[in-house]
């Protein structure tokens, strides 16, 4: 089992890949703020966060399922885990039957130009790694977008696993050194709830603020996602 200092919450993978600087403010400075986008996300997750179990679409639906994987140093919560009876599925002690498992991650808005965002995909992969390890199976994975009310199936490749491993190593190194990464070039900050903390209207400019923090230089090449 890994040290608690090297454990990574699944949702923070998405936060890091979206904006390492924002992740650093939350992880190191313990900064947090909410805006309309955060509130919309909370509302979209109200049902799945309730933890209630129900039956729909010929499946038992478990919500807010807590998972972990010691080898990867991951822990967190799966929004929705669907269990469909199958003689070749994994054994679930709670029900005394075998099931095929499907992970469904809820998102507020669908991307405009792609099936899913890379940072969201790595969050979903982290959930799959944990569930596959716990239940000794191979879960299917989907996104559900509240604005379009559609599901998108996601299939992962070996290089996706390699990229997630590299990302976790980067996060652990930054956490251990207590460094806050600089703001990425081209980062879109319009909808960020930490915009006023990261870039206050008065005081130093965005670039000057970013320059205050130590710049993290990665060793080795970044595997392509």
N, C-alpha and C positions, 0 to 999 in steps of 0.2 A: 504494500500500500504506500502511496506517495505521501509526503509531508503535506499537512494542511496548507502550508505556505505555497505549494505548487499546484493546488487544486484550482480549476477554472470553471466558473459557472457557465453553462451552455449559452445563455443569452448574451454573455459578455463577449463571446466570439463574434457575434453579429455586430455588436457595438464597436469592437476594435476594428473590424474590417471596414465598417462604414466610415469611421473617422478615428484614427489612433489618438489624435490629440484630445478629442472629446472623451474617449475611453480613459486616457490618462488623468484627465481632470476628475472623473468619477472615481477611478481606482486609487489614485495617489492623494488627491486633494479632497476626496469625499464630497465633491460638488454635485448638486442635483437641482433641477427646476423642471416644472411642467408647463406645457403650453397646449394649444388646441389639438395639435397632432397627437400628443401623448394621451390626452383625455379621450380622443376618438379611439385610440388603440385600446385603452382600458375598457371602454364601453364594448368594443368588438369582442373582447375576451371575457366579458362578464359571465356568459354561460359556461364556457370551457373552464374558467377559473373556479367555478362553483364546486367542482369535485364530485358532482352528482353523476350517477351511472344510469344509463337508459338503454333502450333497445330501438334501433332504427336501421333501415336498409339491410334487413336480415343480419344485423350485427349487434353485438353487445358493445356499447360505447363507454369507455372509461375516460374520465376527464381529469386533468391536472395530475398526471401520473409521475411520481418522483422516480428518477433514474440516476445511475452513476456508472462509471467505469474506472476502476483503479489503475489499470494499465495506461490509460490515456490521461488520467488525472482530471476527469470530467464529472460534473454533477449538475442536476437541474430538473426541469419539469417539462413533460410532453403535454401539449395542449389537449390532444385527443388521440386515444389509442383504440382502434376498432378491432374487435375480435370476431372472426367468422369461423364457424365450426368446420373443421377439415380433418379427415383421418390421417393426413400426412403432416399436420401442423404441429406446433409445439404444445407441450402439456402445461396447462394452467391449473395449478393446485386449487385455486379459489373456486373454480367451477367444476373441477374433476373431469375435464374434457380437453380435446386437442383443438387448437385454433390456428388459422393464419392471421398474422398481425399486420395492421396498417397504421402508420403514423400520419396524422394530419396536423400541420402547423397553420394557424390562422394568421392572416395578414389583412390590414385594412385596405390597402390599394394595390392593384396589379401593376407591374411595370408596363411602360408604354411600348418598349421596343424589344422586350425579351420575355421568355416564359417566367423567369425568376431572377432576382438579384443575386450576385455572387455571395455577398455577405449573408443573405438569408439562406442560401444553399448550404453554406458551411454550418450554420446553426442547425439546419435540418439533418445534415450528415452527423453532427455530434450527437443528436438525439438518437439517430439510428444506431450508431456505434454502441451507445449505452444500452438500448433496448435489445439489440442483437446479442450482446454479451450476457445480459441478465436472463433472457428467455431462450438462449441457444437456438436462434432462428435467423431468418433473413427477412426483415420487415420491408414491406412496400412503403414508399414515402410520397406524400402529396402536400401541396400548398392549397389552402382555400382562401380566396380573395373575397372579402366582404362586399367590395364595390361592384364586382361583376357577378358575384355568387357562383363562381366557377372553381373547379378543382384543376390543378395542374400536376401531373405525375412527374416525379423526378427520379432519374436513375444515375447512380454515381459510378465513376471509373476509378482505377487505381491512382491516377494522378490527383484526383480530388482528395483522397486519403492522405497523399503525400503533402499536398498544400495545407491541409488542416493541421497535420503534424508540425510543419514548419511554422504555421501561425501560432500554435500553442507554445512552441519553443521561444518565439519572439516575445510573446506576452509574458512568459515566465521570466525571461531575461530583463525586460523592462520593469516588471514588478519587483524583482530582487534588487535592482539598482535604484528604484524609486524615481526613474526618469519619466518625464512627460514628453512624448514625441511631438515634433513641430506640426503645424497645420500643413496638410498636403496641398500641393499646387493644384488649383482647379477644384478644390473642395467646395461643394454646394452647402451653404450654411443657412439658407433662408428659413427652413423649417425646423432648425435645431432648437431644442428647448434650453440649451446652455449658451445660446448666442450672446446674451447680455453679460454672462460671466466670462466667456471666452474673449469677446470683443466688446468691452464696455464703450459706450458712446463718448465718454470723456477719458482722457489719458492717452497712453501710447497707442500707436497704430498696431494693426493686426500683425504686420511683419515683425515689428519690434517686440511685441509680446511673445511671439513664437520663438524669437531668437534668444529670449531669456532662458528658455529651457534647453537642457542638454540635448544634443542631436544624437539619436541612436543610429549607429552604423551597423548594419547587418553583415555578418560574416557568411560567405557562401552565397550561392545563387538561389533565387526564388523559384520553386517549381511552378510551372504554369498551371492554372486551375483547369 
